[in-house]
Amino acid sequence: MNTPRTSIRLVEPDDAEALAAHLGRDAEAFARWDPERPPEFYTPAEQRSRIKSMITRHHNGEVWPGVVLADDVVIGQVTVQNILRSAWRKAELGYWIAYQYQGQGHATRAVSLAVEMMITELELHRAEAITQMDNLGSQHVLRNNGFLPCGVLRARIFTAGAWRDEILWERLLN
């Protein structure tokens, strides 16, 4: 069996259908990690609206919104967000992979590609990421990509009916 090749690229309006399908199907599996969302979030129309907003923010230099591909199939997202220039030259990295594609190395490869892009294309000095305390899979992805834990953020996010602590991760890029 051939393992699909993982790649990333900028999100496009035509990705709305695939993103909506994954997010809708995986809403229950992701409920532990994500804030509660209204039903319309899971529609292609809402995803198209989000993509349009992300593309505008990308043109303003605030974000690099990408999708993760297995061969040519959209299977998730990777986003470099809250980009700060000037004295900081840093950004936050976020990502998710559709449930059916998890555990196949796609997240690790997508984060590796995003970090490389942050170094070469965005010319950043620092990458940060955040995981919930018990999200061991995501922590494994970050460790495999050279991120180190650097602090605990107490009661940072409200998901699945409770406030959750999160770990702040960092990687110096140069």
Stockholm file with secondary structure:
# STOCKHOLM 1.0

chainA/1-174         MNTPRTSIRLVEPDDAEALAAHLGRDAEAFARWDPERPPEFYTPAEQRSRIKSMITRHHNGEVWPGVVLADDVVIGQVTVQNILRSAWRKAELGYWIAYQYQGQGHATRAVSLAVEMMITELELHRAEAITQMDNLGSQHVLRNNGFLPCGVLRARIFTAGAWRDEILWERLLN
#=GR chainA/1-174 SS CCCCCEEEEECCGGGHHHHHHHHHHTHHHHTTTSCCCCGGGGSHHHHHHHHHHHHHHHHTTSCEEEEEEETTEEEEEEEEEEEECTTTCEEEEEEEECGGGTTSSHHHHHHHHHHHHHHHTSCCSEEEEEEETTCHHHHHHHHHTTCEEEEEEEEEEEETTEEEEEEEEEEECC
#=GC SS_cons         CCCCCEEEEECCGGGHHHHHHHHHHTHHHHTTTSCCCCGGGGSHHHHHHHHHHHHHHHHTTSCEEEEEEETTEEEEEEEEEEEECTTTCEEEEEEEECGGGTTSSHHHHHHHHHHHHHHHTSCCSEEEEEEETTCHHHHHHHHHTTCEEEEEEEEEEEETTEEEEEEEEEEECC
//
